[in-house]
Amino acid sequence: MSTEAIIPVGSDNREHHPRGFSFLGALDACPGACRTTSAPKNLADAGDRGTELHAVMEQSVKQWMTEFEAGGTRLFEEVVEQHLVGLPLSDQKSIRRIVEEIKNFFVVTESLTIGVEERIDLLDPETGFVLSFGYYDVLLILGPNCLIIDYKFVRREIDEAQKNRQGHALAVAVWQAYPDVQDITVLFTLPDCTSTSYTFRRIVDQARLEAELVEILDRSDQPYKVLHAGEQCNYCKHRGRCPAALQSLQTMATEIMPMMVPQSFDVTRIQTGEQMALVRYWAAAMEPIIDAIKEEALKRALRGQRLAIRMGVDEIEYKVFTRQAPRKLASAIDIYKAIKHWMSAEAFICACDPGVTSLTKVAVQVIADRLLAEGKKPNMAQIERDLDAWLKKKELISQEEGSFPFLKRIKIKPE
């Protein structure tokens, strides 16, 4: 097996093995999987959030360790609270849920060994070479027992700890690094889903898991790889040209999609409600694809590529034109301060077009601030209701009779 590792730098500024612990599940599902350097947007956003919240937990654990080594007795959850200041409320809630799950493991005892955010290697059991490496978020060792904590700041379920290849690799690597450790509990904490944990026992699990992990890495080195399309394709840089993925799409196109693709997008030819619903569905589904195509076409044209095609007797070409960026006004207050010497307030207001929503938002906040200054507790909902009633009484809000129809897509669950 090749032990050479090309080390890309992760979003958390740590070096990551291209076949690191977190990617072993993808390799198990498809030996040809290859980690991409740029994740899809939704995954990238989740990664940014995870990196930020990982840092909060790392700082909290390190501070608790420092105080613990200096003889401090503060509770772990008290230390964490210091690091939540300034975080969005949703992220604070996520952190507190994780803390609730792990706080009882942080106990003051002289024999406790703690590691935080450290690299650990997976070795070939025969040669001792490094096959892969990964990072644990927290490692707690107390005698022959060990707890590995890995934070998963994602909004979806993950493989349960008993079957999770990342957990297998962490457990085996710890057994290799700490000969006295016997039982290892791997805990994956998820703030928005159900967390999962499992206890592995050296005497039962080490040899088996080592062999399985070596086999996964061996298969990924073979010249001929059996490729499989699946969820792991989201993380693979070959997903746009992989034979397995393309075959999966071809199967959908030839066996499934003809039943679902509209026969025509010409609205004058659509006869039934079902046909119209299908066209409406596909029109919405194509919007993000159209945006991506327009963006890529512009990039290619700017690089000098000619975008032209013959359609019958006509030739259509896309050329690059330029136009000035749209002008934008500053805030209404700043504008009025600048022009009030030659334009009256009444004239200025006539040029403005206030919206009910923005006006209500500002007015309610102004009224609430005034009540707070008077030592009163404002009821925001009541203020908004009173303001709306007063504006209607003064006939300053008008609303046409009746309502207007619109279409909203809903999903009907089977009974």
Long-range contacts (C-beta under 8 A, 24 or more apart in sequence): 1-124, 1-131, 1-214, 1-217, 1-218, 1-221, 2-221, 3-124, 3-129, 3-130, 3-131, 5-130, 5-132, 8-35, 8-37, 11-47, 11-48, 11-51, 12-51, 12-54, 14-119, 14-135, 17-132, 17-133, 17-134, 19-132, 19-217, 19-220, 20-132, 20-133, 20-134, 21-122, 21-132, 21-133, 21-134, 21-135, 21-165, 21-166, 21-169, 21-170, 21-173, 22-134, 22-166, 23-235, 24-132, 24-165, 24-166, 24-168, 24-169, 24-213, 24-216, 24-217, 25-159, 25-164, 25-165, 25-166, 25-232, 26-232, 26-235, 26-236, 27-165, 27-216, 27-217, 27-219, 27-220, 28-165, 28-216, 29-228, 29-230, 29-231, 29-232, 30-227, 30-228, 30-229, 30-230, 30-232, 30-233, 30-236, 30-244, 31-216, 31-219, 31-220, 31-222, 31-225, 31-226, 31-227, 32-220, 32-225, 32-226, 32-227, 32-236, 32-238, 32-242, 32-244, 33-220, 33-232, 33-233, 33-235, 33-236, 33-238, 34-236, 34-237, 34-238, 35-235, 35-236, 35-237, 36-235, 36-236, 36-237, 36-239, 37-237, 39-234, 39-235, 40-234, 43-234, 43-235, 46-153, 46-154, 46-155, 49-91, 49-153, 50-151, 50-152, 50-153, 50-154, 52-91, 53-91, 53-94, 53-95, 53-151, 53-153, 54-117, 54-137, 54-151, 54-153, 56-80, 56-83, 56-84, 56-87, 56-95, 57-95, 57-98, 57-137, 57-151, 58-116, 58-117, 58-137, 59-83, 61-114, 61-116, 61-138, 62-116, 64-106, 65-114, 65-116, 68-108, 73-108, 75-103, 75-106, 76-102, 76-103, 76-106, 77-103, 93-191, 94-153, 94-191, 94-192, 95-191, 97-191, 98-151, 98-189, 98-191, 101-187, 101-189, 101-195, 102-138, 102-149, 102-187, 102-189, 105-140, 105-147, 105-149, 106-140, 109-142, 111-142, 111-143, 112-140, 112-141, 112-142, 113-139, 113-140, 113-141, 113-142, 114-138, 114-139, 114-140, 114-141, 115-139, 120-170, 120-173, 120-174, 120-177, 121-173, 121-176, 121-177, 122-169, 122-172, 122-173, 122-176, 122-213, 123-173, 123-176, 124-214, 125-176, 125-210, 125-214, 131-213, 131-214, 131-217, 132-169, 132-213, 132-217, 133-173, 134-166, 134-169, 134-170, 134-173, 136-170, 136-174, 139-174, 141-178, 141-181, 144-180, 144-181, 144-182, 144-183, 145-181, 145-182, 145-183, 145-184, 145-185, 146-174, 146-178, 146-181, 146-183, 146-184, 146-185, 147-184, 147-185, 147-187, 148-174, 148-184, 148-185, 148-186, 148-187, 149-187, 149-189, 150-186, 150-187, 150-188, 150-189, 151-189, 152-188, 152-189, 152-190, 153-190, 153-191, 154-190, 154-192, 154-193, 155-192, 155-193, 156-193, 157-190, 157-193, 157-194, 158-188, 158-190, 158-193, 158-196, 160-196, 160-198, 161-186, 161-187, 161-188, 161-196, 161-197, 161-198, 162-198, 164-188, 164-196, 165-213, 165-216, 167-198, 168-200, 168-209, 168-212, 168-213, 169-213, 171-200, 171-205, 171-206, 171-209, 172-206, 172-209, 172-210, 172-213, 175-202, 175-206, 280-407, 281-409, 284-409, 356-397, 360-384, 360-387, 360-388, 363-387
